Amino acid sequence: MYKSSIIAKWFIVGTIIIFFSSGCALWESWFASDEEEELPTQLMSEGMESLEKGYYKSATEAFGKIKDRYPYRKFAIEAELKMADSLYNSKEYEQAYDSYYDFERLHPKNPNIPYVMYRKGMSWFMQVSTIDRDQSHTYKAKEDFERLVKRFPKSKYATMARTRIRECYISLAEYELYVAHYYFKMRKYRAAMDRYRYLVKNYPDLGQYHEALEYFSKCKERLSEEPEEQEEPKKKRGSSWLQKLNPFNWWGD
């Protein structure tokens, strides 16, 4: 009887311990769940407020925390996009492009993809420099805009992209004209003529067409004059070479 009483007491104690242990765990899980849910919401609110006020660095940090710490919460996808926007607005165009690129790769069916593709093109477009500089950013922007137009031709962002594509073509045409003129001034007429020919063939109706044709004709004229100017030096070089072979002056010079 005494043993049964001791066993019963220990059973009751064990049951109470288990109850309180599980109860505490359950209690903590309830409050932890509420706290974890509140934190992403709070971060999202802070990020949006910073983005609207132009505090792009703070916005990027807030959206980045949601992206890294809560990748499966309801705000995660939106935070990815807003982080890319924050980087773009802060003129961190290369990082913004990478963020937009990752978003398109991870969420290819997201309804914001046309917008993302347009912003990818704009991330290159905003880095386009003057016509005397390398135009690699212009080419990349044009390619992204053209891909958008091809994939979503009826999107409002495709309409905006078409305008940007024309601007890219104008920049590329102006660059070709600048380089061609440089060769022309340096009297490298054949190289200049190749540039003018390329411009006329690939960038018609952009304002540089007639000027390129005019200078193309000038290059042909200058090249046609070159053989006559160089004829006499060639003869002199030939006479000097023959005289070296023969010590006698057969021509009486």
Backbone as CSV, one residue per row, in Angstrom:
resi,resn,N_x,N_y,N_z,CA_x,CA_y,CA_z,C_x,C_y,C_z
1,MET,0.827,-1.202,0.000,0.000,0.000,0.000,0.870,1.263,0.000
2,TYR,1.913,1.206,0.837,2.825,2.338,0.926,3.534,2.578,-0.397
3,LYS,3.965,1.472,-1.021,4.632,1.585,-2.323,3.700,2.137,-3.386
4,SER,2.460,1.703,-3.344,1.478,2.185,-4.327,1.259,3.680,-4.188
5,SER,1.259,4.134,-2.925,1.069,5.565,-2.659,2.230,6.373,-3.198
6,ILE,3.461,5.840,-2.981,4.650,6.542,-3.482,4.629,6.606,-5.007
7,ILE,4.271,5.488,-5.633,4.204,5.438,-7.088,3.182,6.423,-7.627
8,ALA,2.038,6.485,-6.952,0.974,7.398,-7.369,1.431,8.846,-7.265
9,LYS,2.138,9.148,-6.141,2.630,10.519,-5.957,3.615,10.901,-7.063
10,TRP,4.548,9.988,-7.338,5.536,10.274,-8.390,4.870,10.383,-9.767
11,PHE,3.827,9.613,-9.954,3.099,9.684,-11.229,2.447,11.057,-11.395
12,ILE,1.843,11.518,-10.270,1.184,12.821,-10.301,2.214,13.933,-10.550
13,VAL,3.359,13.823,-9.831,4.422,14.827,-9.995,4.924,14.845,-11.437
14,GLY,5.141,13.651,-11.983,5.620,13.542,-13.356,4.625,14.133,-14.337
15,THR,3.339,13.831,-14.057,2.307,14.358,-14.952,2.278,15.875,-14.918
16,ILE,2.407,16.423,-13.695,2.412,17.895,-13.561,3.603,18.509,-14.283
17,ILE,4.784,17.869,-14.132,5.990,18.385,-14.789,5.828,18.371,-16.301
18,ILE,5.320,17.254,-16.795,5.107,17.139,-18.243,4.109,18.176,-18.732
19,PHE,3.054,18.371,-17.939,2.012,19.329,-18.334,2.577,20.746,-18.421
20,PHE,3.311,21.104,-17.332,3.867,22.456,-17.330,4.937,22.654,-18.390
21,SER,5.708,21.582,-18.641,6.737,21.678,-19.686,6.109,21.876,-21.045
22,SER,5.139,21.046,-21.330,4.466,21.173,-22.621,3.651,22.439,-22.681
23,GLY,3.087,22.824,-21.558,2.293,24.052,-21.511,3.154,25.269,-21.774
24,CYS,4.358,25.295,-21.174,5.273,26.413,-21.401,5.706,26.475,-22.863
25,ALA,5.982,25.273,-23.392,6.396,25.224,-24.797,5.275,25.716,-25.702
26,LEU,4.048,25.273,-25.372,2.908,25.710,-26.169,2.687,27.207,-26.015
27,TRP,2.830,27.666,-24.756,2.676,29.093,-24.475,3.687,29.926,-25.278
28,GLU,4.939,29.441,-25.252,5.991,30.148,-25.974,5.757,30.122,-27.482
29,SER,5.245,28.967,-27.963,5.009,28.867,-29.403,3.916,29.821,-29.850
30,TRP,2.889,29.992,-28.985,1.820,30.937,-29.322,2.367,32.364,-29.462
31,PHE,3.098,32.767,-28.400,3.620,34.132,-28.401,4.729,34.324,-29.415
32,ALA,5.558,33.299,-29.617,6.628,33.382,-30.610,6.053,33.535,-32.004
33,SER,4.960,32.783,-32.222,4.329,32.862,-33.534,3.808,34.266,-33.798
34,ASP,3.167,34.851,-32.771,2.645,36.207,-32.928,3.779,37.210,-33.143
35,GLU,4.873,36.992,-32.384,6.009,37.911,-32.486,6.679,37.801,-33.849
36,GLU,6.845,36.553,-34.333,7.474,36.363,-35.635,6.623,36.927,-36.764
37,GLU,5.306,36.843,-36.595,4.408,37.370,-37.613,4.423,38.895,-37.598
38,GLU,4.557,39.436,-36.386,4.547,40.892,-36.248,5.832,41.512,-36.801
39,LEU,6.967,40.838,-36.623,8.242,41.403,-37.033,8.340,41.619,-38.547
40,PRO,8.018,40.639,-39.413,8.041,40.899,-40.863,7.087,42.020,-41.273
41,THR,5.911,42.056,-40.618,4.949,43.118,-40.917,5.522,44.481,-40.561
42,GLN,6.177,44.538,-39.409,6.786,45.787,-38.973,7.921,46.202,-39.904
43,LEU,8.753,45.238,-40.291,9.850,45.535,-41.212,9.329,46.015,-42.560
44,MET,8.263,45.392,-43.032,7.679,45.786,-44.310,7.150,47.217,-44.239
45,SER,6.496,47.529,-43.116,5.967,48.875,-42.929,7.097,49.902,-42.880
46,GLU,8.159,49.567,-42.168,9.309,50.476,-42.068,9.977,50.658,-43.433
47,GLY,10.099,49.551,-44.164,10.718,49.630,-45.485,9.922,50.492,-46.451
48,MET,8.604,50.330,-46.455,7.751,51.108,-47.356,7.780,52.589,-46.996
49,GLU,7.789,52.866,-45.707,7.850,54.263,-45.262,9.177,54.905,-45.679
50,SER,10.270,54.174,-45.510,11.587,54.692,-45.902,11.662,54.896,-47.417
51,LEU,11.077,53.959,-48.163,11.087,54.057,-49.621,10.326,55.284,-50.087
52,GLU,9.177,55.543,-49.480,8.362,56.693,-49.867,9.036,58.018,-49.517
53,LYS,9.794,58.025,-48.421,10.462,59.256,-47.979,11.814,59.465,-48.657
54,GLY,12.265,58.465,-49.423,13.539,58.602,-50.109,14.735,58.140,-49.308
55,TYR,14.477,57.431,-48.206,15.573,56.872,-47.408,15.878,55.472,-47.948
56,TYR,16.521,55.444,-49.102,16.646,54.195,-49.845,17.555,53.175,-49.162
57,LYS,18.573,53.638,-48.482,19.467,52.712,-47.789,18.731,51.990,-46.671
58,SER,17.949,52.731,-45.880,17.160,52.119,-44.800,16.114,51.168,-45.372
59,ALA,15.508,51.570,-46.482,14.507,50.716,-47.121,15.136,49.417,-47.600
60,THR,16.302,49.515,-48.224,17.004,48.321,-48.701,17.319,47.370,-47.553
61,GLU,17.760,47.913,-46.441,18.090,47.084,-45.275,16.851,46.382,-44.723
62,ALA,15.744,47.101,-44.630,14.509,46.509,-44.093,13.994,45.392,-44.997
63,PHE,13.947,45.653,-46.294,13.468,44.631,-47.228,14.441,43.452,-47.293
64,GLY,15.716,43.742,-47.148,16.717,42.675,-47.158,16.572,41.739,-45.970
65,LYS,16.213,42.289,-44.822,16.010,41.449,-43.632,14.832,40.501,-43.829
66,ILE,13.768,41.006,-44.425,12.608,40.131,-44.695,13.011,39.030,-45.667
67,LYS,13.722,39.409,-46.705,14.141,38.454,-47.732,15.032,37.359,-47.146
68,ASP,15.951,37.734,-46.275,16.918,36.771,-45.741,16.370,35.963,-44.562
69,ARG,15.594,36.607,-43.681,15.148,35.946,-42.453,13.794,35.250,-42.585
70,TYR,12.961,35.767,-43.456,11.607,35.223,-43.575,11.273,34.948,-45.047
71,PRO,12.023,34.075,-45.676,11.846,33.868,-47.123,10.526,33.227,-47.513
72,TYR,9.817,32.648,-46.532,8.570,31.947,-46.866,7.334,32.664,-46.312
73,ARG,7.512,33.844,-45.777,6.378,34.613,-45.292,5.703,35.360,-46.448
74,LYS,4.513,35.896,-46.164,3.704,36.473,-47.234,4.323,37.741,-47.828
75,PHE,5.168,38.422,-47.064,5.774,39.646,-47.569,7.089,39.411,-48.305
76,ALA,7.567,38.179,-48.327,8.916,37.914,-48.832,9.070,38.306,-50.308
77,ILE,8.127,37.885,-51.145,8.240,38.173,-52.580,8.142,39.672,-52.851
78,GLU,7.212,40.315,-52.170,7.081,41.766,-52.343,8.334,42.490,-51.862
79,ALA,8.913,41.989,-50.769,10.135,42.599,-50.235,11.289,42.482,-51.229
80,GLU,11.368,41.365,-51.944,12.414,41.194,-52.965,12.306,42.275,-54.033
81,LEU,11.084,42.519,-54.490,10.875,43.509,-55.539,11.141,44.924,-55.035
82,LYS,10.671,45.208,-53.821,10.872,46.544,-53.260,12.342,46.812,-52.954
83,MET,13.084,45.781,-52.615,14.507,45.952,-52.385,15.212,46.344,-53.687
84,ALA,14.821,45.702,-54.784,15.369,46.050,-56.096,15.022,47.494,-56.453
85,ASP,13.782,47.912,-56.154,13.373,49.286,-56.422,14.186,50.284,-55.598
86,SER,14.452,49.915,-54.348,15.237,50.795,-53.474,16.648,50.978,-54.020
87,LEU,17.243,49.888,-54.484,18.585,49.965,-55.075,18.574,50.802,-56.347
88,TYR,17.541,50.630,-57.154,17.426,51.400,-58.392,17.288,52.890,-58.089
89,ASN,16.427,53.229,-57.131,16.202,54.630,-56.794,17.435,55.281,-56.167
90,SER,18.272,54.474,-55.541,19.505,55.010,-54.957,20.649,55.030,-55.978
91,LYS,20.315,54.731,-57.237,21.265,54.753,-58.363,22.343,53.677,-58.255
92,GLU,22.035,52.630,-57.520,22.922,51.452,-57.478,22.453,50.510,-58.587
93,TYR,22.693,50.916,-59.839,22.039,50.265,-60.964,22.507,48.828,-61.194
94,GLU,23.759,48.552,-60.985,24.248,47.188,-61.195,23.656,46.234,-60.159
95,GLN,23.612,46.657,-58.896,23.000,45.830,-57.857,21.497,45.694,-58.086
96,ALA,20.884,46.780,-58.545,19.450,46.726,-58.843,19.178,45.723,-59.957
97,TYR,20.007,45.759,-60.998,19.833,44.800,-62.109,19.924,43.368,-61.591
98,ASP,20.900,43.096,-60.750,21.060,41.743,-60.202,19.828,41.322,-59.408
99,SER,19.249,42.255,-58.655,18.057,41.944,-57.852,16.846,41.682,-58.752
100,TYR,16.677,42.510,-59.780,15.578,42.280,-60.734,15.787,40.957,-61.478
101,TYR,17.023,40.680,-61.830,17.341,39.434,-62.533,16.967,38.224,-61.665
102,ASP,17.341,38.264,-60.388,17.019,37.164,-59.476,15.509,37.022,-59.300
103,PHE,14.816,38.142,-59.244,13.360,38.093,-59.086,12.715,37.405,-60.281
104,GLU,13.133,37.784,-61.486,12.567,37.152,-62.686,12.893,35.662,-62.749
105,ARG,14.094,35.322,-62.330,14.514,33.916,-62.363,13.735,33.073,-61.338
106,LEU,13.499,33.626,-60.156,12.838,32.878,-59.087,11.319,32.900,-59.208
107,HIS,10.770,33.935,-59.839,9.309,34.072,-59.919,8.884,34.377,-61.357
108,PRO,9.136,33.470,-62.271,8.893,33.752,-63.698,7.430,33.991,-64.055
109,LYS,6.492,33.540,-63.214,5.073,33.709,-63.509,4.426,34.813,-62.686
110,ASN,5.221,35.559,-61.968,4.695,36.654,-61.162,4.098,37.734,-62.071
111,PRO,2.970,38.308,-61.717,2.344,39.325,-62.580,3.182,40.596,-62.757
112,ASN,4.192,40.794,-61.915,5.034,41.982,-62.015,6.214,41.803,-62.976
113,ILE,6.302,40.672,-63.660,7.448,40.395,-64.525,7.628,41.447,-65.635
114,PRO,6.573,41.923,-66.307,6.793,42.987,-67.310,7.465,44.223,-66.713
115,TYR,7.029,44.591,-65.515,7.650,45.728,-64.827,9.113,45.431,-64.507
116,VAL,9.372,44.229,-64.038,10.741,43.830,-63.684,11.642,43.861,-64.920
117,MET,11.145,43.363,-66.040,11.935,43.362,-67.271,12.218,44.787,-67.747
118,TYR,11.233,45.656,-67.593,11.448,47.058,-67.981,12.517,47.695,-67.097
119,ARG,12.449,47.420,-65.789,13.440,47.984,-64.871,14.837,47.404,-65.128
120,LYS,14.903,46.186,-65.582,16.209,45.625,-65.958,16.826,46.437,-67.091
121,GLY,16.006,46.714,-68.105,16.495,47.527,-69.209,16.886,48.926,-68.759
122,MET,16.084,49.512,-67.868,16.368,50.854,-67.380,17.633,50.885,-66.525
123,SER,17.937,49.782,-65.865,19.169,49.723,-65.060,20.395,49.878,-65.950
124,TRP,20.327,49.353,-67.169,21.408,49.582,-68.141,21.299,50.976,-68.754
125,PHE,20.075,51.358,-69.105,19.846,52.613,-69.811,20.332,53.812,-68.995
126,MET,20.151,53.767,-67.686,20.555,54.869,-66.825,22.073,54.995,-66.713
127,GLN,22.792,53.997,-67.199,24.253,54.043,-67.182,24.845,54.443,-68.534
128,VAL,23.981,54.719,-69.502,24.458,55.125,-70.826,25.164,56.468,-70.710
129,SER,26.353,56.530,-71.261,27.158,57.748,-71.175,27.046,58.557,-72.463
130,THR,27.951,59.516,-72.642,27.938,60.359,-73.833,28.391,59.572,-75.059
131,ILE,28.180,60.146,-76.248,28.430,59.402,-77.491,29.909,59.122,-77.735
132,ASP,30.785,59.796,-77.010,32.211,59.541,-77.196,32.727,58.440,-76.278
133,ARG,31.805,57.752,-75.589,32.177,56.667,-74.683,31.660,55.325,-75.199
134,ASP,32.149,54.265,-74.566,31.718,52.922,-74.934,30.200,52.787,-74.774
135,GLN,29.572,52.123,-75.727,28.108,52.015,-75.752,27.599,50.628,-75.356
136,SER,28.375,49.896,-74.574,27.956,48.539,-74.185,26.667,48.563,-73.362
137,HIS,26.500,49.581,-72.510,25.268,49.690,-71.722,24.067,49.939,-72.622
138,THR,24.287,50.692,-73.693,23.201,50.961,-74.639,22.752,49.670,-75.319
139,TYR,23.703,48.859,-75.744,23.377,47.575,-76.375,22.598,46.675,-75.417
140,LYS,23.044,46.601,-74.168,22.384,45.731,-73.189,20.980,46.219,-72.877
141,ALA,20.817,47.532,-72.760,19.484,48.087,-72.520,18.550,47.753,-73.672
142,LYS,19.040,47.945,-74.890,18.224,47.649,-76.076,17.789,46.187,-76.104
143,GLU,18.696,45.292,-75.760,18.376,43.870,-75.758,17.288,43.534,-74.741
144,ASP,17.370,44.110,-73.541,16.351,43.844,-72.516,15.003,44.428,-72.908
145,PHE,15.009,45.631,-73.472,13.748,46.244,-73.915,13.118,45.434,-75.052
146,GLU,13.931,44.982,-75.981,13.413,44.188,-77.096,12.851,42.850,-76.612
147,ARG,13.476,42.271,-75.614,12.964,41.005,-75.054,11.610,41.218,-74.391
148,LEU,11.461,42.346,-73.719,10.178,42.682,-73.094,9.092,42.844,-74.142
149,VAL,9.393,43.598,-75.206,8.409,43.836,-76.262,7.992,42.530,-76.936
150,LYS,8.943,41.650,-77.116,8.659,40.369,-77.761,7.801,39.470,-76.876
151,ARG,8.058,39.482,-75.583,7.355,38.564,-74.673,6.006,39.103,-74.227
152,PHE,5.926,40.412,-73.996,4.663,41.014,-73.530,4.326,42.225,-74.408
153,PRO,4.004,42.013,-75.660,3.811,43.126,-76.612,2.667,44.070,-76.253
154,LYS,1.680,43.594,-75.481,0.521,44.419,-75.161,0.631,45.095,-73.797
155,SER,1.712,44.853,-73.102,1.894,45.462,-71.789,2.191,46.958,-71.923
156,LYS,1.777,47.717,-70.931,2.081,49.155,-70.951,3.592,49.385,-70.852
157,TYR,4.282,48.430,-70.235,5.738,48.560,-70.140,6.412,48.282,-71.486
158,ALA,5.757,47.491,-72.317,6.269,47.275,-73.680,6.170,48.564,-74.489
159,THR,5.086,49.315,-74.292,4.932,50.608,-74.970,6.046,51.563,-74.545
160,MET,6.333,51.589,-73.259,7.416,52.434,-72.753,8.765,51.950,-73.279
161,ALA,8.897,50.640,-73.389,10.159,50.065,-73.867,10.418,50.432,-75.319
162,ARG,9.391,50.505,-76.130,9.566,50.862,-77.547,10.168,52.261,-77.685
163,THR,9.732,53.170,-76.836,10.310,54.518,-76.852,11.788,54.470,-76.483
164,ARG,12.116,53.666,-75.494,13.512,53.545,-75.062,14.378,52.873,-76.139
165,ILE,13.788,51.938,-76.851,14.542,51.259,-77.923,14.953,52.270,-78.984
166,ARG,14.046,53.157,-79.354,14.391,54.185,-80.353,15.497,55.095,-79.828
167,GLU,15.425,55.439,-78.549,16.474,56.277,-77.953,17.819,55.558,-77.981
168,CYS,17.791,54.246,-77.759,19.025,53.455,-77.830,19.595,53.479,-79.243
169,TYR,18.731,53.317,-80.226,19.182,53.353,-81.622,19.793,54.705,-81.974
170,ILE,19.189,55.770,-81.493,19.723,57.109,-81.766,21.110,57.265,-81.150
171,SER,21.272,56.787,-79.912,22.583,56.867,-79.258,23.632,56.066,-80.018
172,LEU,23.257,54.880,-80.468,24.195,54.043,-81.217,24.554,54.668,-82.556
173,ALA,23.562,55.274,-83.219,23.824,55.935,-84.500,24.742,57.139,-84.310
174,GLU,24.505,57.905,-83.266,25.353,59.070,-82.986,26.777,58.638,-82.655
175,TYR,26.885,57.528,-81.977,28.225,57.017,-81.656,28.972,56.613,-82.933
176,GLU,28.288,55.909,-83.836,28.916,55.507,-85.092,29.327,56.725,-85.908
177,LEU,28.477,57.740,-85.920,28.806,58.956,-86.660,30.006,59.660,-86.035
178,TYR,30.059,59.677,-84.716,31.189,60.300,-84.006,32.503,59.597,-84.359
179,VAL,32.491,58.272,-84.328,33.700,57.503,-84.638,34.094,57.689,-86.099
180,ALA,33.113,57.679,-86.995,33.379,57.860,-88.423,34.009,59.233,-88.681
181,HIS,33.457,60.262,-88.044,34.018,61.603,-88.201,35.454,61.670,-87.665
182,TYR,35.698,60.960,-86.595,37.063,60.937,-86.028,38.048,60.363,-87.054
183,TYR,37.670,59.240,-87.673,38.535,58.639,-88.690,38.712,59.582,-89.888
184,PHE,37.636,60.261,-90.240,37.702,61.188,-91.375,38.698,62.317,-91.083
185,LYS,38.639,62.880,-89.880,39.554,63.956,-89.499,41.005,63.474,-89.458
186,MET,41.177,62.205,-89.115,42.524,61.626,-89.074,42.994,61.184,-90.460
187,ARG,42.164,61.426,-91.481,42.448,61.062,-92.877,42.535,59.543,-93.084
188,LYS,41.849,58.814,-92.241,41.746,57.364,-92.428,40.421,57.101,-93.135
189,TYR,40.414,57.404,-94.409,39.161,57.463,-95.153,38.502,56.099,-95.343
190,ARG,39.303,55.078,-95.490,38.710,53.755,-95.675,37.990,53.282,-94.402
191,ALA,38.618,53.508,-93.260,37.979,53.148,-91.993,36.729,53.990,-91.759
192,ALA,36.824,55.265,-92.098,35.668,56.155,-91.954,34.529,55.712,-92.857
193,MET,34.874,55.361,-94.106,33.866,54.936,-95.069,33.138,53.687,-94.584
194,ASP,33.854,52.756,-93.959,33.225,51.546,-93.421,32.225,51.895,-92.325
195,ARG,32.578,52.855,-91.476,31.679,53.294,-90.413,30.433,53.975,-90.975
196,TYR,30.616,54.840,-91.952,29.460,55.514,-92.570,28.552,54.496,-93.252
197,ARG,29.157,53.517,-93.919,28.370,52.475,-94.582,27.549,51.688,-93.555
198,TYR,28.185,51.329,-92.446,27.493,50.579,-91.388,26.330,51.389,-90.821
199,LEU,26.553,52.684,-90.624,25.504,53.547,-90.069,24.309,53.622,-91.014
200,VAL,24.570,53.833,-92.291,23.493,53.939,-93.276,22.695,52.643,-93.362
201,LYS,23.386,51.520,-93.265,22.730,50.221,-93.403,21.921,49.849,-92.164
202,ASN,22.446,50.132,-90.972,21.825,49.636,-89.741,20.992,50.662,-88.983
203,TYR,21.194,51.950,-89.240,20.454,52.967,-88.500,19.826,53.990,-89.441
204,PRO,18.947,53.577,-90.319,18.301,54.524,-91.237,17.229,55.337,-90.516
205,ASP,16.926,56.496,-91.056,15.809,57.326,-90.573,15.946,57.727,-89.106
206,LEU,17.157,57.982,-88.663,17.348,58.411,-87.277,17.994,59.791,-87.187
207,GLY,18.074,60.500,-88.342,18.592,61.855,-88.329,20.024,61.977,-88.793
208,GLN,20.766,60.866,-88.809,22.166,60.910,-89.223,22.366,60.342,-90.624
209,TYR,21.304,59.871,-91.233,21.373,59.154,-92.503,22.008,60.005,-93.611
210,HIS,21.475,61.210,-93.834,21.940,62.059,-94.936,23.372,62.544,-94.695
211,GLU,23.691,62.848,-93.451,25.054,63.282,-93.129,26.052,62.154,-93.382
212,ALA,25.664,60.932,-93.024,26.536,59.776,-93.255,26.747,59.546,-94.746
213,LEU,25.684,59.688,-95.537,25.806,59.528,-96.992,26.727,60.585,-97.593
214,GLU,26.588,61.806,-97.115,27.428,62.893,-97.617,28.909,62.615,-97.366
215,TYR,29.224,62.196,-96.156,30.625,61.939,-95.823,31.132,60.642,-96.459
216,PHE,30.233,59.710,-96.687,30.612,58.497,-97.413,31.131,58.869,-98.808
217,SER,30.435,59.794,-99.473,30.859,60.259,-100.804,32.187,61.002,-100.728
218,LYS,32.362,61.788,-99.680,33.624,62.510,-99.506,34.795,61.540,-99.330
219,CYS,34.549,60.473,-98.596,35.596,59.460,-98.404,35.985,58.828,-99.735
220,LYS,34.999,58.518,-100.571,35.288,57.930,-101.878,36.117,58.894,-102.732
221,GLU,35.786,60.162,-102.666,36.542,61.160,-103.432,37.989,61.241,-102.950
222,ARG,38.169,61.269,-101.641,39.526,61.368,-101.092,40.345,60.119,-101.420
223,LEU,39.701,58.969,-101.369,40.408,57.722,-101.687,40.790,57.665,-103.164
224,SER,39.945,58.221,-104.009,40.266,58.225,-105.447,41.433,59.154,-105.760
225,GLU,41.684,60.118,-104.908,42.793,61.049,-105.109,44.112,60.507,-104.574
226,GLU,44.056,59.575,-103.659,45.275,59.087,-103.011,46.280,58.438,-103.959
227,PRO,45.910,57.586,-104.922,46.898,56.939,-105.801,47.729,57.928,-106.600
228,GLU,47.133,59.016,-107.098,47.870,60.007,-107.855,48.910,60.698,-106.993
229,GLU,48.561,60.966,-105.731,49.492,61.630,-104.831,50.643,60.723,-104.449
230,GLN,50.410,59.425,-104.431,51.420,58.489,-103.981,52.207,57.872,-105.144
231,GLU,51.846,58.233,-106.374,52.499,57.640,-107.542,53.976,57.992,-107.602
232,GLU,54.309,59.280,-107.419,55.678,59.740,-107.546,56.594,59.157,-106.477
233,PRO,56.201,59.124,-105.205,57.062,58.499,-104.195,57.377,57.051,-104.498
234,LYS,56.448,56.319,-105.083,56.685,54.914,-105.406,57.783,54.783,-106.459
235,LYS,57.793,55.684,-107.481,58.818,55.630,-108.528,60.193,55.915,-107.960
236,LYS,60.268,56.886,-107.054,61.547,57.231,-106.461,62.101,56.079,-105.652
237,ARG,61.188,55.414,-104.897,61.649,54.268,-104.111,62.162,53.166,-105.033
238,GLY,61.521,52.980,-106.215,61.943,51.945,-107.152,63.304,52.262,-107.751
239,SER,63.572,53.517,-108.139,64.848,53.911,-108.715,65.974,53.723,-107.719
240,SER,65.721,54.079,-106.491,66.756,53.943,-105.474,67.132,52.484,-105.285
241,TRP,66.129,51.592,-105.360,66.392,50.150,-105.175,67.222,49.594,-106.331
242,LEU,66.952,50.030,-107.604,67.707,49.558,-108.756,69.137,50.086,-108.740
243,GLN,69.288,51.301,-108.302,70.626,51.883,-108.260,71.520,51.169,-107.261
244,LYS,70.902,50.650,-106.203,71.699,49.899,-105.238,72.206,48.593,-105.841
245,LEU,71.408,47.991,-106.731,71.837,46.754,-107.378,72.934,47.006,-108.418
246,ASN,72.868,48.141,-109.112,73.813,48.458,-110.183,74.578,49.732,-109.824
247,PRO,75.897,49.642,-109.646,76.652,50.826,-109.262,76.737,51.867,-110.358
248,PHE,76.405,51.484,-111.609,76.471,52.440,-112.721,75.138,53.153,-112.876
249,ASN,75.239,54.389,-113.180,74.044,55.197,-113.332,73.610,55.163,-114.773
250,TRP,72.712,54.179,-115.119,72.321,53.986,-116.525,71.393,55.088,-117.027
251,TRP,70.713,55.754,-116.057,69.744,56.763,-116.508,70.338,58.165,-116.554
252,GLY,71.630,58.230,-116.136,72.288,59.525,-116.225,71.833,60.522,-115.211
253,ASP,71.202,60.045,-114.082,70.751,60.971,-113.029,71.951,61.492,-112.239
